[in-house]
Amino acid sequence: MDLLKRENQIFDILQKFNDKELEFVVVGGYAVSAFKHRFSVDADVVIKDSSLERFKTLLEKEGFKEAFGKELTGIYSPEFKRYEKDKVFVDLMVNALVSRTTDAAWSFDLLHKNSVKRKIIGIEKEVTASVPIKELLIAFKIHSGRLTDFRDVAALAKDIDLEKVSAFLFRGDIKAININLKKLNTTVHDKNFVDSFKGVFIEKKFDIDFSQVEKISKMKVPEGLRRA
């Protein structure tokens, strides 16, 4: 199945979640796409454990099969379940989003409270869904710490509240977060960064706020957390 068909299937299943009035928050690549379009090949959604069976029933009805499941550690008793159909992946994060890199966790309730309804626009289709505010997405991306995450940070950085980013960011392994902040700074100053950014984000206007990204990369642990 080509990439466009895979994207269309993801939009179709997200719309079916809406049609059944299921409560979920889209995270990952498609959440970023709600603010600045880029292509992704899987859907990451955070849900409550009380609605897991309804999601499972709908996915199985649409031909998806559970490919992987794991109970995670943490105060929110989170779980991770991956469903697959023809190389299309839907990842369900139950009760919380957990960072594998830093062991940080953000509860479904926190995500839902700090989310907005936005239109996610693909190449051929679109769907409206709850996505985290930009400040929360940036925190997720710094915790993950890959090149693609740093591109997403740059895409999201314009017109954000830095204090909100800090409030969402500093949890879990603080040392790992600081390492990723340094990596972010190094990455966006690389001479090839702009070209790699343009190759991922599908838009004519190029408007990275590098000064804002610089401020993000130099964030420090709040004094109260430093003493804890």
N, C-alpha and C positions, 0 to 999 in steps of 0.2 A: 504494500500500500504506500502511495507517495505521501509526501509530507503535508500537502494541502488537504488530502482526504482525511489524514489523521487529525489535522486541526479541526476540520468540519465535524468529525465525530465527537471531538471533545466539546465543541460548542453545542452540539445536539444533546449530549448527556447533561451538560450544565443547564440547558433549557428545560430538560425533563425534571431535573431537581426542582427548578422553579415552579413548573407546572403542578408538581405534587406538594408545593408549599413547604418543602424541606428547608430547614435552617442550616446554613453553612457559610463559611468565609473562605473565599479563594485566596490562596497565598502562592508564592513561587512566581514563575514567569508570567503567567496570565494576570496576576495581580499587578505586576509592573506594566503590562500591556494596557491596563485601564488608564494609565497616565501617559505612557509613551510606548507605542506599539513595537513589539518585537515578537519573533516567532518562538514557539515552544512546542514540545511534542508530548507533554503530559499535563494532567490537571492535578494540582495539590489543593485539597480542601480540608478545613478543620471543622469538625462536627462535635456534637454532644453524644455521650454514650447512650443516652435515652433514645436517640434517633438512629442508632447504628443499624438495627434490623431493617428499618424502612429503606435506608440507603442500599443495604445488601440485597434486599428483595428487588428493588428497581434495577440495580446493576445486573443482577443475574437474569432478570427478564429481558434486558437489552443485549444479552449474550456475553457479558463480562464474567470472567472466572477469577476467584481469589488466587493470586499467584504467590502471595507472601503475607505473613502476619507475624507480629511480634508485640509482646507486652514490654513496655518501657518502664524504667524506674523514674520516680518523681512524685512530688506531693499531689499531683493531679491524677495519678493512676492512668497515665496515657497509654494508648495503643497505636500501632501503625498497621494499616492493611492496604495492600496493593491489589488492584483489580486490573485485568488485562484482557484486551480483545484486539486481535489483528495488529499487534505492536502499538496499540493505543493504551496508555496507562492512566488510571485514576488512583491516586494515593489518598487514602482517608486517614487523617490524623485525629484520633479520638480523644476528646477532652482537652488537648493542649498541643501546641507546636513545640517540639523539643529539638534543640540543636545538638547534632551528633558531635560537633567540633568542641563545644564549650559546656555541654550538659545543662545549658540554660533552658528554661521552659516559660512559655506564655500561655495562660489558660484560655480556653474558649471564651469565657466570659470577658476577659480583658480584650481579646481580639474583637469580639462582637461589639463591645462598648466603644472601641476605637476604630471602627470601620465605617465606610461610607458606601452607598449604592452608586455604582458607576457602570457605564457601558464599556464592555470589553469588545473591541473591534478587531476582527480578524481580516484575512484577505477577502473572503467571500461572505462570512457570516458575522453576526454580533450577538451578544447576550448581556443582559444586565445582572449584576451580582454584587454582593457585599465584598469589599476588599479592604484591607487595612489602610489607614491613613499613611501618607508617605513617610512620616517620621518613624512609624513602627516597621514598615517595610525596610527602611534603611538599617534599622537595628538588626533585623533578621539577616540581612545581607552581609553586614560586617561580621556577625557571628559565623556565617558560613565560610567567608574568606577566600573564595575562588576568583579567578579573573572575571568570569561572567557575573559574579556578584558585585565586583567593584565597578564594572560597567553599569550595572543597574543602579548602584549608589550615585554615580555621576548623572545618570538619566533622571533621577528623582530629586536631586539636591536643590534645585531652584525653588526659592520662595518657601523654605521650610522653617520650622521652629526648632532651633538647635537645643533648647532646653528640653523639649519633648523627646528628641532623639536620645539625649543623655539619660532621661528617666527610663526609657525602654531598653537602653543598651547595656548598662552595667549590672549584669546578673550572670551567674554561672562562673566559669573560669576566667577571672579578671586578667590573668597573665596572658591567656590565649587571645582575649579581646585586644589587649594592648599590642600584641604581635600583629594581629590583623589590621589594626589601625595604621601601624607603620608600613605594612605591605600595601595598604590602600594608597598611602602617600607616594610610595615608590612607583606603584603601578600607573597612577594617573599622570606622573611626570615622565613616564617612558615615551620616547619619541614615536613609538608605533601605536600608542594608546588610541589616539583619535581615529586612525584608520580602522582599528579593530572595533571601535564603537560604531562607526558608520556602517560596518559590515553586518552588524547585528540589528540595529534599530532602523525600521523602515519608515523614514520620513525625510522630507526635503530640507527642513530647517534644522540646523545644528546649533543648539543653544545650551551647552554645558556651562554651568556656573562654577568655574574652577576655584574661585575664591571661597565659595561655600564648601566645596569638597575639601579644600585645604583646612578649613575650620573643623570639619567633621573629623579629619584624620588626626588632628591635634587635641582631640577631646581627652580630658583627664577624669579619673574616677572622682565622683563627688566626695567631699570631705567626710561626710558621715559614713559612707561605705569604706573609705580608706581606714578609718579607725576601727571598723567592726572586725 
